[in-house]
């Protein structure tokens, strides 16, 4: 299954705001501070937030160093994971576009151009891989340890997206269901989540049955 199928019913913004809006809100909250973290960690967090507005790579470096010094600063780790995912997803989207182009060129009987596009897709996948892997690892720490349910729900949703990248559909079902349980979406958004969950469950069942017959992922 192509994971892009889920993009029509579930946008990158769900279940919360866009990254830009999140950064603005988080920067406002950061100005209040948090009693459970050190002033040094809060300064690093605020620096990462401010840098992320114009320099994603620089912000990731700042936040990685901050998390290494304060592993329990879950807001900082979540922001790091969010930035890592966004960088990875940019490459992932380009990967899917390159693969689609490769198929179109092959159908047009242009094998050399098709192979070139396929190689571009492979290159994009390799570029996305370390960012999405790192994001998933950080998100798991957040949703298993953070006490903020809203942040847990968002972390679980992004983990679901990471699972789709790796083709881990059973984990995707688990993470999306937990995100829904914590985030408690309503109305049209609830319907969108339920539709997406049903699609992922069907794909997970399909792959599980294929594996039982020794066919592997389809």
Number of C-alpha atoms within 10 A of each C-alpha: 12 9 14 14 11 18 10 9 14 16 11 15 12 15 23 15 13 12 17 11 12 16 19 14 12 17 17 12 12 16 11 9 14 13 8 8 13 13 12 12 19 21 15 20 26 22 16 26 25 16 17 22 13 10 11 18 14 13 24 21 12 19 28 19 13 23 21 11 12 16 14 16 21 23 18 24 24 25 26 28 29 23 22 24 27 19 19 25 22 13 22 23 15 17 24 20 15 22 19 16 19 24 17 15 19 16 11 11 11 13 14 12 16 22 17 15 23 22 16 19 24 16 15 20 20 15 18 24 19 15 20 29 20 16 27 24 13 22 29 19 17 26 25 11 12 18 11 13 14 17 21 25 25 26 30 29 26 28 29 25 24 26 22 21 22 13 18 16 23 18 17 26 23 16 24 26 19 18 27 20 12 17 20 13 17 11 7 9 15 15 13 19 22 17 15 20 20 13 14 25 17 14 19 20 13 15 21 17 14 14 13 9 9 9 11 11 14 9
